[in-house]
Amino acid sequence: MSQTQGSRAPGNLLRRLEQLVDIGVALSRERDIDKLLEAILVAAKSITHADGGTLYRMTEERTLKFEIMRNDTLGIAMGGTSGVEIPFYPIQLYDKEGRPIHSMVAAYAVHHDRSVNIADAYTEEGFDFSGTKNFDRKTGYRSQSFLTVPMKNHENEIIGVLQLINARNPSSGAVVPFSDADRQLVESLASQAAIALTNRLLINHLENLFESFINLINAAIDDKSPYTGGHCERVPVLTMMLAEAVNNCGVGPLKDFTMSDRDRYELKIAGLLHDCGKVTTPVHVVDKATKLETIFDRIGLIDTRFEVIKRDVELAALRAGKSGEIREKLVEIDHDREFLRRANIGSEAMSEADQERVRAIAKKYPWRDPAGKTVDFLSEDEVRNLTIRAGTLTPEERHIINHHIEVTIRMLEALPWPNSPTCPNTRAATTSAWMARVTRGG
């Protein structure tokens, strides 16, 4: 029985169709592009009993780039997961004048949008097989039968070419032409493969776009303040380092903890999103470097008041003829001013004694404001800020800072998170909200 007749036998054809279905399911599940391309070529070789093959992908420059090469007889495995780079230049589809090239089989299949089945390259006319023959002379190989099939996506655009070499009779191992059944099966596989590849590329593009958009928001948040800058960038990195350390732990209570690639991706997205609500936090609160800072640091206004108080003391002494007795008073005023300057920094925890001294200074130097009204030296708001026990934020401002956690949760809950094996689902939103709470001080 010939190979063509054997391929048409009902039992054999049914097995090959079942194999094709299994291949289609496997292709739809593969996430890695290199593994996907390799799986396409290996599957095509398997269902046609081909000795070798090449998978080309269409480039933006409208050339066919070598992506995967396999040849069982020569032991060639290039591209894909092999780690071996393919040293051949892309196949040109157009000449220098922009005219279509039809002499190359792969280019012909693209331009004519149809499969090309060649029984013997050495007797076939109309195609340039000089490169193939040169390869054969160098390797001692005999490239005979060729099956070249264009790969089209759901928009009927050719995105690649699948080329198989030297179909072998399963019984004798002899090289035979590819049958018409082989062509039909490979065309069906190429269609499934093109859709799987297009979907994977689209998902990768959407994931990259999504992450780029998140990074754009994070860059804007980090750019708000030099004091919290880089926080949104560091948290995902540190999170993944900790997660991998736990995943690799072989002893203790966490030895059974494991993460899948999906878990890693979701945790990464959660880390990137954990602070997205901070985009609504006012800059003057995020960037509050001193206790009296709002749009500007109000310690300058207090310095001016001290100068007014010193001037008033000097004028009063001159009028009373006691100018020689004011030195001690001026020194006291300068000490109080330096104390308020230090209190304004807020780098260390403030003692109750220092808090009381701020309140005492507020009453110590009554002065007339621009409206001519006699008021305390420090306003209630200034006293409240200068007596902050630790840091630079008042309870109200800390509430504003922490409000970004609630905003983060609302923002994440409002997103239409997909729930599929290839995209982050609502667990990423939940984890992001949890991380926002954990890092609420950041």
Buried (B, 14 or more C-beta within 10 A) or exposed (E): EEBBEBBBEEEBBEEBEEBBEEBBEEBBEBBBBBEBBBBBBBBBBEBBBBBBBBBBBBEEEEBBBBBBBBBBBBEBBBBBEBEEEBEEEBBBBBEEEEEEBBEBBBBBBBBEEEBBBBEBBEEBEEBBBEEBBEBBEEEEBEBBBBBBBBBBBEEEEBBBBBBBBBBBBEEEEEBBBBBEBBBEBBBBBBBBBBBBBBBBBEBBEEBEEBBEEBBEBBEEBBEBBEEBBEBBBEBBEEBBEEBEEBBEEEEEEEEEEEBEEBBBBBBBBBBBBBBBBBBBBEEBBBBBEBBBBBEEBBBEEBEEBBEEBBEEBBEEBEEEEEEEEBEEBBEEBEEBBEBBBEBBEBEEEBEEEBBEBBBEBBEBBEBEEEEEEEEBBBBEEBBBBBBBEEBBBBEEBBEBBBBBBBBBBEBBEEEEBEEEEBBBBBBBBBBBBEBBEEBBEB
